[in-house]
Amino acid sequence: MNYQDFFRSELDQLRDDGNYRDFAELERHRGTFPQATCHNGPGEVTIWCSNDYLGMGQHPAVLSAMHTALDRTGAGAGGTRNISGTTHDHVLLEAELADLHGKEAALLFTSGYVSNWAALGTLAARIPGCVVLSDALNHASMIEGIRHSKAQKLIWKHNDLRDLEAKLAALPLNQPKLIAFESVYSMDGDIAPIAEICDLADRYNAMTYLDEVHAVGLYGPRGGGIAEREGLMDRLTVIEGTLGKAFGVMGGYIAASGELCDFVRSFASGFIFTTALPPAVAAGAAASIRHLKSSGAERAAQQDRVAAVRARLDEIGLPHIDNPSHIIPVMVGDPVKCKYISDILLRDHGIYIQPINYPTVPKGTERLRITPSPVHSAADIDRLIHALGQLWTQCALARQPLAAQ
Ligand SMILES: *Cc1c(COP(=O)(O)O)cnc(C)c1O
């Protein structure tokens, strides 16, 4: 076999299907984010699609904690958690996370992806006869973890309580069950009916596993997520989150009972056999969590910017999904136009919004996923709306009648 030919032809296929991914090469500038330099593009750009939802990646408290820890402890952890890699900063961060979610314990992973993969994989594989009931729109990391466990999997229709209940009711009451779902879904920005799912879990004796990756830091009086906002944290068996999105750093975690965390700590390959996060990263994440526990200013400013962008889109009739979260999916509905608009926004307007096409979202629902943050100014919003309006006309895309809003 000619290996290079094989790789090339597979990539050509991807390009022909319109699924080849081009990365913008960015250099963010501390203190001026969302501005950044796009090295393979037009130079200075404004980022409108970052998951650094609150700008915590440049918050002085976070940077100061990281500088201090770096100077105090050095670069890396120097080992896996088991062999010399559990530093004081890791332990403090896990305590911060357990407290954030009102749980007995928390367990840190190198990313949210790894936390889902390892925790779901371990629970589903190790609990005898465990069936996983997985929401149809769950993130790839959850799907991979469940698949890896080789446990029986039942996929229930997205956010559909009736379908979930039908699937639960068809299983023997005493069979172990794990309901896996998210709070804020990242592409549509819709929110799961967590209380009702917990009711079903109680009725059918199931455990619950909630991915709050797009909610931690952003919702609830202390940034504990949607479950905190709705007073439901104690009803969930496992809450999973990331330190890489609203908290602005890197890493993932689960928060749960002491026994469950100890169980995953003891049996999860993806936890055990990998070098621990650098202590400076742990210290930065802890500082970010601590700040957002006591400060609601970033959350309020973000909600304010989200409302402003939505209102301005409505004024010019651009269709967007009206959801209850901070995620604004502007619907283009055509993969070529979606990519074209994104390209021209970048090239001619210095506005960076990655196009979201199939297979990330279903065909015909291609979109621009806009994530306003406290660090976007009124002038940034003006430029965004002006450019989108122009391109909408140029692409002959339909507008919503004003009366409909
Ligand atoms: C991004 C994401 C993850 C993975 O988190 P990382 O820390 O980026 O690895 C997990 N779940 C969902 C829903 C996500 O969007």
The ligand as a Gaussian input file, in Angstrom:
#p B3LYP/6-31G(d) Opt

LIG

0 1
 C      -15.990000      20.880000      24.899000
 C      -16.883000      19.811000      25.477000
 C      -16.365000      18.788000      26.271000
 C      -14.893000      18.577000      26.406000
 O      -14.320000      19.495000      27.281000
 P      -12.781000      19.894000      27.038000
 O      -12.349000      20.405000      28.363000
 O      -12.767000      20.906000      25.945000
 O      -12.069000      18.639000      26.650000
 C      -17.233000      17.926000      26.902000
 N      -18.573000      18.039000      26.753000
 C      -19.113000      19.004000      25.970000
 C      -20.591000      19.084000      25.847000
 C      -18.292000      19.902000      25.301000
 O      -18.823000      20.827000      24.495000

